[in-house]
């Protein structure tokens, strides 16, 4: 039994409505995911087909919501190939750099995403906001995590991060907050670095291009 198969089967112990199958020689997971409220009980359920790209577990599995409850439009975070858009790319890279288990993916990524979709259908908005699609969403991610709106400043910070040009922990933070670096931007920079220096370098070049084309 392969490592990935074992990884999947361990997760499915807690997900009785999902099954591992083989289709056209590829491992898939199919079935239903109920959303359970601790006091009310089941409040919704989604039928899903889950595929495992060759880079898994260093990327998210691909999920198609086959019950068609989520509208197939960009602002409902459905990609053109019908897979769910579960995170902006830098966020996914940071979470999966060292690999993830399928149970972690179900518990921490997919279930919360589906719960947000149920809330969105009921209330008309997402409970915790959302990032845009494409590079607009990537800019929004870096703006949020760095608490900075100027794109050129964001580029300079990303370059400092990958070039190991970090202030000392007890130095005053460069942003002018008056706080020490360890109490200000250290955690943000550390979070961004989780996606890997090579990935960040590629992002810098692409983000520079988006500025040039504006």
N, C-alpha and C positions, 0 to 999 in steps of 0.2 A: 504494500500500500504506500503511495507516494506521501511525501511530507504535506503537500497541499491537501490531499484527500483526508489525512488525519486531522489537519487543521480545521477543515470544514466539518467533519463528523463530530469533533469535540464541541463545536458551536451548536450543532443541530440538536444536541441533547436538550438544550433549553428552548429550542424552537421546533415544536412538534408538528407544526403545519407546513414546514419546509422540508423538502427532500432533495438529496443529491442524486442527479441522473447523469447519464452520458448520452450526448446527442452529437452525431456526426464525428465521433471520436473525441469530443471535448467535454470536460466536466462542467456541469451547470447546476444551479440550485433553483428550484421552482416551488411555488406554493404561496401561502398566505402569511402576512404579518399583521396580527391584530395589535391595536393600540389599546393598552389596558390602563385605565385610571385606577389608582389604589383604592378609592372609595366607591366609584360609580361602576367599575367593571369595564367591559369593552365599549369603547366609544367610536371606533372606526376599524376598518381593516383594508389592507391593500394586497392585491395579487401581484407577484413580482417574478421576473426571470433575471437571474444573476449570472453573469459571465465573468471569467477570470482571465485577464490579459496576461501575456507572457511575462510582463514585468511584476505581476503580483507575486509576493506580498509587499513589494516596494511601490505600489500604487493602489488606488482603490479598485475593487471589482466594479464592473459596469452593470448598472441596474436599469432594467426596463420595467416600468409600472404597467403591467398587462391588463389591469382592470379598467384602465382608461378613465380613472377618476380625476386625474390631474390634467387640466387643459394643455394641449400641445402648442403652447405659445411661449416665446422667450422669457417674458416676465414671470412665468411659473417655473422657470429653471429646468426646462426640458430641451436637450440638445437636438440638432437636426436629425441625428440617427435614433431618436426616441429614448436615449439614455438620460437618466437624471443628472443634472449638474449639481453635485453635492458639495463643492467647495471651489474657491478660486485656486488656480494652479499653485501659487507659492504656499498657500495654506496646506494643500494636499501634500506637496513635496516635503514640507516640514514634518507633517504627521507620519509619513510613510518612509522616511529616509532609511530607517533601520529595520523596516518591515513591520507589518501589523498582522494580528491574528484575525480570523474571520469573525470571531465572537466580538472582538473590539470593534470591528467595522459595523456589525449589526447593532451592538449596544450603544456605541458612542457616535456613530455617523448616520447610519440609515434610519434607525428608529426616530432620533430627534428630527431628522429631515422630514420624514413622513408626518410627524406630529405637527411640525410647522406648516406643512401643506394643509392639514386638516383645519388648523387654526385660521389659515389664510382663506380657506373656502368659507368658513363661518363668519369671520370678522372683516374680510376684505383687505387685510394688511397682515404682514408677517409680524410675529410678536417681538422680534429682536432686530428688525431691519433686514437689509439684504445688500449684497454687492451686485453691481451690474455684470453683464456678460462681457466676455472678451477682455481686451486690455483696459477698458474703462474700469472693469472690476478689479483688475490687478493694481491699477493706480489707487483705487479706493481702499484696497487692502493696505498698501504701504502708507497711504495718508492716515488711515486709522491707527495702525500699529505704531507709527512714528509720531503721530499727533502733529503733522506738518502738512500744509496745503500746497506749498510751492514745489513744483515738479523738479526744478533744478536743484533745490536743496535736498530733495529726496534722493536724487541721483548721486549727489556728493556724499550723502550719508551711506548709501549702499556701497559706494567705492571705498569709503573708510572701513566699512565692515569687512569687505573681502580682502583688503590690503592690510588687515590687522593693525590699522591705525586707530587704536582705541585709547581714549583717555584712561588715566589711572583711576582706580575705583573711587578714591577719596578726593579726586579733583572736582572742582565745580563743573557741572555739566555745561557743555558747549552751547546748549540751547538758550541759556540766559535765565533759566528758572530760579537759579540761586541754590538749587539742591546739588548734592554730590552726585557724580555720575552713577554710582551704585544705587542711588535712591531715585534716579530719574530714567535715563535712557538705556541703562545696562540690560534690563530685562527685555526691552523691545529689540535691541540689537542681537541679544542671545537667541531670541525666538526666530528672528529672520535668518540667522546663521544656520539654524537647524535644516534648512533646505539645501545647504551645501554651497561652498564657494563657487564651484563650476557653474551650478545652476544660476546663482545670483549674477555672475559675470555675463551670462547669456541674456538674462533679463535686463541688465543695464543697457546692453547694446540695443535691444529691441525697444526699450522705453525711450532711449535717446532718439530712435527713428520716429517714434510716435510724436515726439515734441517737434522734430524737424518738419513733419508733415502737417502740423496743425496750421 
